Amino acid sequence: MVDVAQAVAAAGRDSYGRIVATLIRVTGDWTLAEDCAQEALAAALERWPGDGIPGNPGGWLLTVARNRAIDVLRRAAVENRKLQEVAMLGEPAPEPAGEIEDDRLRLIFTCCHPALAPEARVALTLRTIAGVPTADIARAFLVGEPAMARRIGRAKAKIADARIPYRVPEGPALAERLPGVLAVLYLLFTRGYDADGEPAFADEAIRLARLLAELMPGEPEAASLLALFLLQHSRRHARRDAAGDLVTLAKQDRSRWDRAAIAEGLEILLGTPVAGPYALQARIAACHATARTPAETDWRSIAGWYDELARIQPTPVIELNRAVAHGYAYGAAAGLELLKAIEGLDNYPAAVAVEADLTARAGDTGRAVALFRRAAELAPSEVERRALLARAADLGAAG
């Protein structure tokens, strides 16, 4: 017997963004669109157990949400033209395979508009496109639910006040805006993949990246971002031990990696040119994902990819990862030499941890232990602090 709650949840994941995007286009009211979509899901939970799950769950939800919007607009005596536009939606026809869904693409680009602060873009994307409850978003951002509701409300108000167009940019403007959209999805993924992140956000980032890649099949960076997410997230089940502590890449049980996700990521890369930073990062992730043991990792290829990445995106964090790669490819001394040249990472815990690791491999155990302890003092989360102290303890015992 089909679980109705699971069916509603699945239909919501597949259709929520489409419903909201369509209602925003025809009503211009973001809050109304979200409220009607939520009420449609509630109606499904109430009616499907008795009526049965419809053959087209997404179409059923859109119809209910549309009818609810008509009722609200009628009661509010909103201009007749908008009421007619909503009514004209009618019963949704099956979508032709491969058809670009302009409404959802418009919504993605609007939520990720550069006029909004980066964290506001992430929060608005989660709330409006993915339908994530405000309370869950607030918890991930370490703020109260009322504060997050106000933040999302201000982002919507800015869209209205600044008259940000509800459309996908064209021509040169598209090339300028797309990196910002990809950056929002990357930040969303990071929010879920970090040591103290919200795992569901990483899943949501993958879903949205898949949607964007489907809607923009000619954009290699969109496809590369999806591949990167899949390859990184394939390790999620092996990143913690039974006690919940972090497990370093070298010590992970690779039999627990998600081989289906790795295969999909590699297949995407086969047909995707190296056209930007996400393509390069995806190739680096692929080198890790295809190594059956730590010793088989192709560190020289990884170092080469990082050389190219640092050339086009010379940020301190990328330079830090480049130092790690060179340290494993050409020896700890090479990595430490690159590390010395990086500016802007003072008291950055990951940089101290990298120096500790390279120092240990260079043979200076005492200094490495002190550096791991220093990194633990700077660590932003308890789980990272424990992992760094464990490294220090292991080195101290071995030394």
DRENDOKOL-882640 format. One line per field, with one value per residue (C-alpha): y, x, z; residue number from 1. Coordinates in steps of 0.05 Angstrom, whole numbers, m for minus. Each point is the difference from the previous one (the first is absolute). Example, Ala and Ser with C-alpha at 12.3 -4.5 7.8 and 13.67 -1.06 7.14 Angstrom:
py = c(m90	69);
px = c(246	27);
pz = c(156	m13);
num = c(1	2);
***
This chain:
py = c(0	68	46	64	44	m24	11	71	14	m27	41	61	m10	m8	54	53	44	m6	20	59	24	m3	36	54	12	9	35	36	m17	m43	m11	m19	m50	m34	0	m32	m53	m18	m3	m46	m48	3	m15	m60	m28	8	m25	m52	m53	m2	19	m37	27	35	m23	67	22	63	21	m11	43	56	m1	5	55	38	m5	24	60	16	m1	46	49	1	15	54	30	1	27	m42	m12	m39	m41	m19	m18	m48	m30	m11	m48	m56	m72	m9	m41	m52	34	m21	m37	48	63	59	20	75	15	m39	28	70	m14	m26	61	47	m32	3	72	37	57	m47	m17	m69	m32	31	m33	m68	8	25	m58	m51	31	17	m52	m59	15	m12	23	66	m32	m49	56	41	m59	m8	74	0	53	m1	m16	70	31	m46	15	74	m12	m38	53	55	m38	m5	74	19	m39	39	68	m4	m28	m58	m32	m70	m28	m38	49	m8	7	30	12	m75	m13	53	m25	m76	m3	34	m51	m57	32	0	m74	m13	39	m40	m65	22	17	m73	m33	37	m37	34	11	m19	m65	12	64	m38	m45	61	32	m63	1	73	m9	m58	44	57	m48	m27	70	26	m60	44	26	m42	32	m18	m72	2	26	m58	m49	33	m6	m73	m19	37	m25	m72	m2	23	m68	m10	69	m17	m59	m34	53	56	24	22	m51	28	m17	m45	m42	m5	m68	7	m58	47	52	7	m32	19	74	m7	m33	54	55	m31	m10	73	20	m44	44	67	44	32	70	31	m8	m51	m45	2	m15	m57	m31	5	m35	m53	m16	m13	m39	m48	m18	m68	12	64	m24	m1	73	37	59	27	7	33	48	17	14	44	38	16	17	47	34	18	6	19	0	m17	m62	m27	16	m38	m62	7	m2	m65	m31	19	m25	m69	1	27	m6	36	52	22	8	40	46	16	8	54	43	2	64	12	m66	23	m39	m39	m69	m38	34	m17	m72	m5	27	m52	m57	21	12	m70	m31	41	m36	56	m36	46	62	m36	m20	72	24	m51	24	72	m17	m34	65	37	m52	27	m64	m52	m58	33	16	m73	m24	47	m19	m73	13	33	m58	m52	37	9	m74	m20	49);
px = c(0	27	15	m41	46	60	m39	m17	72	25	m51	21	73	m14	m53	6	49	m40	m65	30	36	m63	m43	53	0	m75	m14	65	m11	55	m33	m67	35	37	m62	m43	53	4	m75	m3	48	m43	m62	34	16	m73	m33	45	m10	m74	0	63	65	m15	33	34	17	36	m58	m48	42	5	m75	m15	52	m28	m71	22	35	m64	m40	50	3	m75	m9	52	m32	66	m1	m41	56	42	m59	m12	73	m2	m65	29	53	m51	18	75	16	55	67	37	64	59	m42	33	m43	6	m37	47	61	m28	m9	70	31	m44	16	74	0	65	m39	m14	51	32	m32	m68	6	12	m57	m49	20	m13	m66	m29	27	9	m55	46	m34	25	16	48	34	7	32	52	17	2	m54	m71	m59	m30	67	4	m72	17	63	m39	m55	51	29	m70	m13	66	m20	m65	28	59	m46	47	m27	m29	37	61	53	21	64	59	m43	m11	75	8	m55	9	63	m40	m55	51	34	m66	m9	73	m10	m64	37	56	m52	m20	68	40	15	m56	m45	m72	5	m67	27	53	m55	m40	60	9	m73	2	66	m31	m60	45	42	m64	m27	66	29	49	35	61	10	m71	14	68	m30	m48	57	41	m57	m12	73	9	m65	16	44	m54	m11	75	16	m19	13	m50	12	m16	72	31	41	55	m2	61	m33	m70	m30	m5	m49	m51	7	m61	23	m63	11	73	m19	m51	50	53	m49	m19	73	12	m44	16	59	46	m29	7	14	m55	25	70	m25	m42	62	36	m58	1	73	m18	m63	34	58	m14	51	34	65	m33	m20	28	28	41	m64	m34	58	m4	m75	12	55	m52	m54	46	17	m73	m25	59	m35	37	m42	16	73	m4	m28	53	53	m30	m1	72	20	m27	23	71	15	m17	54	m32	m67	29	36	m66	m34	49	m19	m74	m27	m67	m3	24	m35	m40	m8	4	65	30	m23	31	66	m5	m11	57	46	m15	16	64	20	m7	m49	5	m17	m56	m33	2	m29	m57	m17	2	m47	m47	m3	m21	m49	m71	m35	7	4	59	33	m4	28	60	15	m4	53	44	m9	16	63	21	m9	37	57);
pz = c(0	m19	58	m13	41	m41	m64	20	20	m67	m39	40	m15	m74	m8	55	m37	m65	35	36	m62	m42	51	10	m75	m5	66	14	74	30	67	m32	m45	57	45	m54	m15	74	5	m60	36	62	m41	m31	69	18	m63	m32	54	m18	m73	m20	m28	m67	m64	m8	72	m23	m44	58	46	m52	m11	74	9	m60	27	67	m32	m38	65	35	m57	m7	73	m2	m62	m37	m71	m47	m49	50	21	m72	m10	59	m24	m69	28	m7	9	m12	m62	2	m13	m64	16	5	m3	37	59	m5	65	44	m35	9	74	9	m32	39	67	m17	m24	18	31	59	53	m10	62	m18	m69	32	50	m54	m45	55	20	m68	m48	47	51	59	65	26	67	m34	m38	64	36	m55	2	77	7	29	m45	6	m21	m60	m19	1	m42	m53	2	m11	m60	m31	14	m33	m62	m2	19	m48	m54	m12	m63	4	m60	m23	m27	m73	m39	37	61	7	0	53	46	m5	44	55	m5	2	60	39	m13	19	65	13	m11	47	53	m2	m10	53	64	38	m60	m14	m42	m34	m30	m38	m28	m19	m34	m42	m19	m20	m38	m38	m17	m23	m43	m32	m13	m28	m39	m38	62	18	68	21	m18	33	64	3	m13	56	49	m17	6	66	31	m20	63	48	34	12	28	72	45	47	53	m50	m5	m66	m39	m45	m74	6	55	m29	m16	m75	m6	32	m56	m44	m65	m38	15	m20	m66	m15	15	m44	m57	3	m4	m61	m43	33	m20	52	m4	69	74	14	m57	30	70	m27	m33	67	34	m54	14	73	m17	m48	46	31	55	26	m32	m69	3	m60	39	m59	m41	59	8	m74	4	61	m38	m53	51	38	m66	m15	72	45	68	65	10	m69	10	66	m34	m54	54	27	m70	m14	69	m18	m72	9	74	64	m10	m66	34	58	m48	m36	67	22	m60	15	30	36	39	68	54	m52	32	m65	m18	68	m8	m69	27	56	m48	m47	60	26	m67	m3	65	52	45	60	m40	m37	66	24	m66	2	71	m24	m58	50	41	m63	m26	m11	22	54	m49	m36	66	21	m66	4	72	m20	m54	52	49	m54	m20	72	14	m63	15);
num = c(1	2	3	4	5	6	7	8	9	10	11	12	13	14	15	16	17	18	19	20	21	22	23	24	25	26	27	28	29	30	31	32	33	34	35	36	37	38	39	40	41	42	43	44	45	46	47	48	49	50	51	52	53	54	55	56	57	58	59	60	61	62	63	64	65	66	67	68	69	70	71	72	73	74	75	76	77	78	79	80	81	82	83	84	85	86	87	88	89	90	91	92	93	94	95	96	97	98	99	100	101	102	103	104	105	106	107	108	109	110	111	112	113	114	115	116	117	118	119	120	121	122	123	124	125	126	127	128	129	130	131	132	133	134	135	136	137	138	139	140	141	142	143	144	145	146	147	148	149	150	151	152	153	154	155	156	157	158	159	160	161	162	163	164	165	166	167	168	169	170	171	172	173	174	175	176	177	178	179	180	181	182	183	184	185	186	187	188	189	190	191	192	193	194	195	196	197	198	199	200	201	202	203	204	205	206	207	208	209	210	211	212	213	214	215	216	217	218	219	220	221	222	223	224	225	226	227	228	229	230	231	232	233	234	235	236	237	238	239	240	241	242	243	244	245	246	247	248	249	250	251	252	253	254	255	256	257	258	259	260	261	262	263	264	265	266	267	268	269	270	271	272	273	274	275	276	277	278	279	280	281	282	283	284	285	286	287	288	289	290	291	292	293	294	295	296	297	298	299	300	301	302	303	304	305	306	307	308	309	310	311	312	313	314	315	316	317	318	319	320	321	322	323	324	325	326	327	328	329	330	331	332	333	334	335	336	337	338	339	340	341	342	343	344	345	346	347	348	349	350	351	352	353	354	355	356	357	358	359	360	361	362	363	364	365	366	367	368	369	370	371	372	373	374	375	376	377	378	379	380	381	382	383	384	385	386	387	388	389	390	391	392	393	394	395	396	397	398	399);
***
